[in-house]
Amino acid sequence: MVTGKALRLARITRQGKMLCVPIDHGVTNGPIPGLESPLRTIQAVSRGGASAVLAHKGVFKSLPEAPSTGLILHLNANTALGPAPNRKVLVTSVEEAIRLGVDAVSIHINVGSDEEPEMLQNLGAVADECDEWGIPLIAMMYPRGPRIKSADTQTVAHVARAGAELGADIVKTVLPDDPEGFRVVVEKCPVPVVLAGGVKVDDDLKVLEMAQNAVSAGAMGITFGRNIFAHRDPERITRALALVVYQGLDAASAFEQVFGVVQKSRS
């Protein structure tokens, strides 16, 4: 029997792989480059082949029509202007996700921060609600705060494992300081893992190589924000990433096919 959660997971993935574009940065950082118009960004990455976009409720409420990509509602937030930059508080609910008709929800946890206990409590409670209603849950698990000395493989694996153990269906996390350690992170997490995009990289081939290496390490896919929506052509970089994530092309081949320039892979 196909469950509601399985049906919704199929709407935020393609061939079991995820290429998600998070555009939830507006609450934290304001209308940064690439997010001046969420609608234009969503339209561009949808044309490029993104399996899902992730945003706050106000963005989805403002859309004039239903996008052709899967929708993930982000549940917690803070602003860079506030007193506790690592504290993410709940700003909506699983019930609101159902009312909006989105396909999944996500929640951000900064493990190692002073506010970690509250955020872990929220993660566990949200996971129970998601199971009750058949809504997929993506946990963004970040090693971030005064107790985190480095993002070594063991630390990132611990952070990812915590998200899985508290009920997430998919864990999003960062690349360890030693990129080769990402395979260990994936292997030691009992639910699928997707790679976070991190800071903006002004090198298209490097972005594609990040995706290639993540998939090669066993990741379910990627969730790249700035490296897609702040790109000079979000549709084209999404299309190139789709070739890597869905079809398994190497970075150089995907770059050449989409941008028409031959590049030699450095990975």
N, C-alpha and C positions, 0 to 999 in steps of 0.2 A: 504493500500500500504506500502510495506517495503521500507524504505529510505536507501540511501547509508550509512548514519551515523549509522543506526540500524544494517546494515550488518557488518560494521566494528567493532561496539561494540561487536557483537557476536563473532568476531574473537579474541578479547582480554579477553574474559570471558568464563566460562563454567557453564552451568545451571544458568546463570545470576550472577555468583560469580566470583570475581577476585582474582587470586594469581599471583601477578606481582613481578618480580625480577629486581629491578633497578640496573644497572651496569654502571651508568654514573659517577662514582667517579673518573675515571682516569684523567679527566681534572682538577678536584679540588685537588686531593691528589696523583696522579700518579699511577703507577702499584702496588697498595697495595695488601696484601695477599688475594688470591682468584681471583684476576683479572689480574694475570700475562699473562694469555691467555684468552681473552674474548670468543673465539670460544669454548674452552673446557668448560667454565662455562655455556655458552648458551646450549651446547649439554647436559650437566649434568642436568640442571634444566628442560630442555625440556623432557628428559626421566622421570624425577620425576613428571611431570604433571603440571608445571607452565602454567598458561593461557597466560602469556605475559612476555617479557623481555623489558626493557627500557634502551636505550643507545644513545650515540651521533652518528652523521652521519658517522664518520670515521670507527666506529666499524661495522656498517651495510655494508658499502662499502667494507670492508675487508673480509667479509664472503665468503667462496668458494661455498656455496650452501644455499638454502633457509631453515631456521629453521622450525621445525614443530610447533612452538608456535607463538602467536601473537607478533607483533613488534610495539613498541612505540618509536618515535623519540623525544629526549629531545631538546628543542629549545634554552635554555639559559645556561650560564655557567660563572664561574670565576675560579681562582686558589687560593690556600691557600698561594701562594707566593706573591700575589699582594697587593696593598695598601688598598683595600676595600673588606674585606672578605664576606660581606653581599650583595654586589652589583652583581646581576646576569644580564648579558647583552645578548641580542639576538645574537646568533652565526649561526643561520640558519633560515629557513622559512617553512611555510606550503606548499609552492610550491615544495620545496626540498623534503618534506615528500611524496608528490604525486609522484615525479620522482623516489624516492627510492622504492615506492610500500609498504610503511609501513601502519599499520592499524590505528594509532592514533598518537597524539603528546602530549607532556607535557611541562609545564613551571613552574618554581620555583619562588615563591614570599616570601620574608622575610618581614612580616608585623611588623612594629615598628622600622624598620631600617631607617637610614638617606636617603637611596635610595628607600624607599617604593613608592613615587609618580611615579617615572620612571617605576618601575616594574609593578605597577597597570595599568599604561597607556598601557604598552606592553601586559598585560593580556587581557584587553578589546579589543585591536586591533586584537590580535591573535584569540580571540573568534569569532569576526566578520568574519575573514577569514575562520575559521573552519566551521562556519555555511554556508558560501557561497559554500564551496567545499564538505560539508558532511563528515568532518573529526572529530572524537571524540577528545575532549580536556580534559586532566587531569591537574588540577591545584594543584601543591604542595604548600599548604598554611601553612607557619610556623610562629609562634609568636617568632620573633628573632630580637634582636637589643637593643639599649640602652634604649628604651622606654618600654620595656617589663620587668616588675618586677617579674612576675611569670606566669606559664602556667596554671592558674586557669581555671575552667570550662567556665566561662563567656568569658574569653579572647580567648580560643580555639574555642568556639562557634562563636564568632565574626569573627575570622580569617577564619573559614570555610565558614561562611555565605557570607563573602566578595567575596570569590572565586565563589560561586554559583551565586551571584547577578551580577557578571561581566561576566558571560557566560560560566563557566566551565560545562562540562557534568558530570564529576566525580571530587570530591575533596579529595585529600590526606592530612591528617593532623596528628598531634601528639596526644598522650594520655595526658589528663589533669593531673595535679598534683594529683587530686583525681580521680583514675581510674573509679570510679562509674559515674563520670560526662560525660564519653564518650557517654553514652546513650542520654544525653541531647544534646550533640553536633550533634549527628546523627539526632535526632528528629527535631532540629531547622534548619537543612540544607535542602533546597528543592531539592537537587540532591543527588545521592548516595555518600556515604563517605567510604573511605578505610583508614586503619590504617597504619601509617608509622612505620617501625621497630625500629628506634632509634639506640642506641649504641649496640655494640656486647655483647651478653649475653652468658656466657659459661655454660648454663644449658638448655639442649634440652627440658625438660618438661616445663620449664618456657616460652620458646619461643612458644611452642604449646599452652600453657595456654593463652598467649597474643592473639593468633589468635582466640582461642575459645571464650574468653571474648569479643573480637571485634565483632565477628559474632553474639554472644548472645545479644549484644547491638544494633543490627540492621545494622551493617556495611555491605557493599557490599563484603568486603573481606579485603585483606592485600596487602601491598607492602613492603616486607622485603628485604633489601639489604645485609648488613654484616652478619646478622644472617642466611643467606642462602649461599652466595657465599664464605664467609670466614669460613664456617663450614668444619669440617674434611671430611664430605661426603655430598656435596651439593645435590646430587641426592636423597639420603635417607631422609634428612630433608625436602626436597621439597615434597617427596612422603607422609611423615607424615602430613605435613601441608595441603596437598591436601585432605586427609581424613577428616581433621577438617573443612576446608573451604567448600568443595563441598558436602561432605556426612554428615556433622554435627556430626562426632564422637567427644567424649570428648577427652581431651588431653592425659590422661593416656591410654585410649584404642588405640589411634593412635600411641602412643609411643611403646606400647607393640606389636602392629601388625607389625610395621616396624623394630623396633630395637630388638624385641624378649626378652625384659626385662620388668618385671612387675613393674610399678611405681604407687604410690598413688598420685592422683591429689591433689594439695594444694589449688585450687580455690574453 
